[in-house]
Amino acid sequence: MMEKLGVEGEIVEHPEVDGRRSEDAASALGVPLCSVLKTLILVGREGPLAAVIRGCDRLSMRKLRRVSGAKRLRMARPEEVERMTGFPVGGVPPFAPAALGMPRFVDEAVLSQGEVYGAAGSPRAGVRLDPSVFLRLGFVAADIREGPE
């Protein structure tokens, strides 16, 4: 998928640690929590969409609804995530929504990081990326994390 999208990155495996929790992934990779990404799959009446935020942040559903135009959104259930993406929860690569043609959003704070680490298809592997890849892949950058506007 990386090759198909022209995404450059370094795969970093951590077979002894399950990285479904951002804190565990950061510890396994030896990087700050804010450098780890969460790729969240949500479902609305209009269909699925994806949001990428830093591991140290929480998604604001209100802000995401506003920027996406979706009236109702909910987090996809684990079985829905796997069915829609082909990857288990904790293993969805942050660039996968682009390959799947899914509407996709990235929190603007991600773009200010020097490098970021997302899942690489499994909760036991990560991929180091330059965050500018999200703009190249058509992600909409917006403030979608909880906190002041």
C-alpha positions as CSV (number, residue, x, y, z in Angstrom):
1,M,0.0,0.0,0.0
2,M,2.9,2.4,0.8
3,E,4.4,1.8,-2.6
4,K,1.1,2.2,-4.4
5,L,0.5,5.6,-2.7
6,G,4.1,6.7,-3.0
7,V,4.5,6.9,0.7
8,E,8.0,6.8,2.1
9,G,8.5,5.5,5.6
10,E,10.5,3.2,7.8
11,I,8.7,0.1,9.3
12,V,9.6,-0.4,12.9
13,E,8.4,-3.7,14.5
14,H,7.7,-4.2,18.2
15,P,6.6,-7.8,18.3
16,E,6.7,-8.0,22.1
17,V,4.3,-5.1,22.6
18,D,0.7,-4.7,21.5
19,G,0.5,-1.1,20.3
20,R,-3.3,-0.7,20.3
21,R,-2.9,1.8,23.1
22,S,-1.0,4.9,22.1
23,E,0.9,4.9,25.3
24,D,2.1,1.3,24.7
25,A,3.1,2.1,21.1
26,A,5.1,5.2,22.2
27,S,6.9,3.2,24.9
28,A,7.7,0.3,22.4
29,L,9.0,2.7,19.8
30,G,10.9,4.9,22.3
31,V,9.2,8.1,21.1
32,P,7.0,10.8,22.7
33,L,3.3,10.1,23.0
34,C,2.5,13.1,20.7
35,S,4.6,11.5,17.9
36,V,2.4,8.4,17.8
37,L,-0.7,8.6,15.6
38,K,-4.2,7.3,16.1
39,T,-6.1,6.4,12.9
40,L,-9.7,6.5,13.9
41,I,-12.5,5.2,11.7
42,L,-15.9,6.7,12.2
43,V,-19.3,5.9,10.7
44,G,-22.1,8.4,9.8
45,R,-25.2,8.4,7.6
46,E,-23.0,9.4,4.7
47,G,-20.7,6.4,5.2
48,P,-17.3,5.9,6.9
49,L,-14.6,8.6,7.3
50,A,-11.2,8.7,8.9
51,A,-9.5,11.0,11.4
52,V,-5.8,11.0,12.2
53,I,-4.8,12.6,15.5
54,R,-1.8,12.5,17.8
55,G,-1.6,9.9,20.5
56,C,-1.6,12.6,23.2
57,D,-4.9,14.1,21.9
58,R,-8.6,13.2,22.0
59,L,-10.9,13.5,19.0
60,S,-13.6,16.2,19.2
61,M,-16.6,14.7,17.6
62,R,-18.2,18.2,17.5
63,K,-15.3,19.7,15.6
64,L,-15.1,16.7,13.2
65,R,-18.8,16.9,12.5
66,R,-18.5,20.6,11.7
67,V,-15.5,20.2,9.3
68,S,-16.8,17.0,7.6
69,G,-20.4,18.2,7.3
70,A,-21.6,14.9,8.9
71,K,-24.7,15.2,11.0
72,R,-24.1,12.1,13.1
73,L,-20.9,10.2,13.7
74,R,-19.9,7.3,15.9
75,M,-16.7,5.4,16.3
76,A,-16.7,2.2,14.2
77,R,-16.8,-1.0,16.1
78,P,-13.7,-3.2,15.8
79,E,-15.4,-5.6,13.4
80,E,-16.5,-2.7,11.2
81,V,-13.0,-1.3,11.2
82,E,-11.5,-4.6,10.0
83,R,-14.3,-5.0,7.4
84,M,-13.9,-1.5,6.0
85,T,-10.1,-1.2,6.0
86,G,-8.8,-4.8,6.0
87,F,-6.8,-4.0,9.2
88,P,-7.5,-4.7,12.9
89,V,-8.1,-1.9,15.4
90,G,-4.6,-0.6,16.4
91,G,-3.2,-1.7,13.0
92,V,-4.8,0.7,10.5
93,P,-2.0,2.6,8.7
94,P,-2.7,6.4,8.8
95,F,-2.4,6.5,5.0
96,A,-4.9,3.6,4.4
97,P,-8.0,5.9,4.2
98,A,-6.4,7.5,1.1
99,A,-5.9,4.1,-0.6
100,L,-9.5,3.3,0.3
101,G,-10.9,6.5,-1.1
102,M,-12.4,7.3,2.3
103,P,-13.1,11.0,3.3
104,R,-10.1,11.8,5.6
105,F,-9.1,14.4,8.1
106,V,-5.9,15.1,9.9
107,D,-5.6,17.2,13.0
108,E,-3.4,20.3,12.2
109,A,-1.2,19.5,15.3
110,V,0.0,16.3,13.5
111,L,1.4,18.5,10.7
112,S,3.6,20.4,13.2
113,Q,5.5,17.3,14.3
114,G,8.9,16.6,12.9
115,E,8.2,13.0,12.3
116,V,5.3,10.7,13.3
117,Y,4.6,7.1,13.8
118,G,1.5,5.3,12.7
119,A,0.5,1.7,12.7
120,A,1.9,-0.4,9.9
121,G,-0.9,-3.0,9.4
122,S,-0.6,-4.6,12.8
123,P,-0.7,-3.5,16.4
124,R,2.8,-4.9,16.6
125,A,4.5,-2.7,13.9
126,G,4.7,1.0,13.3
127,V,5.8,3.2,10.4
128,R,7.8,6.4,10.7
129,L,6.6,9.1,8.4
130,D,7.0,12.7,7.5
131,P,3.6,14.3,8.4
132,S,3.5,16.3,5.2
133,V,2.4,13.1,3.5
134,F,-1.1,13.6,4.7
135,L,-1.6,16.8,2.7
136,R,-0.1,15.1,-0.4
137,L,-2.6,12.3,0.1
138,G,-5.6,14.7,0.2
139,F,-6.3,14.7,3.9
140,V,-8.2,17.8,5.0
141,A,-6.2,19.5,7.8
142,A,-8.3,21.0,10.6
143,D,-8.5,21.4,14.3
144,I,-10.3,18.2,15.2
145,R,-8.9,17.6,18.7
146,E,-10.5,18.4,22.0
147,G,-9.5,21.7,23.6
148,P,-9.9,25.4,23.0
149,E,-10.7,26.6,19.5
